[in-house]
């Protein structure tokens, strides 16, 4: 257990390097794939608002190529627009992938229904009833 803190001394804020932010983002997104995103945040002592801010920074290209300890500011207007467009592209690609999967399933279902229909037709012919 942690030693009791002195209430007269303010707690020091944690700071994260760009590399740490990218690492936490990657681990969080992996945890979310298995439904463990909240548990990851609790375990690491992070807030979802930090993850959101770091995503914006990553998508705007502010975290790439930074040296450890380098300050990462807010994105300028062009970087923010770039991040918004990248997010829109990711959503559109996800929708496209979903539509492609649905079309593939529908094609297989159509083929199966044709096969069932053909076998039902051949079974009816001998007895013709």
Secondary structure, DSSP 8 states (H G I E B T S, - for coil): ------TTS--------HHHHHHHHHHHHHHHHTT-HHHHHHHHT--HHHHHHHHHHHHTT-STT--TT-------HHHHHHHHHHHHHHHHHHHHHHHHHHHHHHHHHHHHHHHHHHHHHHHHHHH--
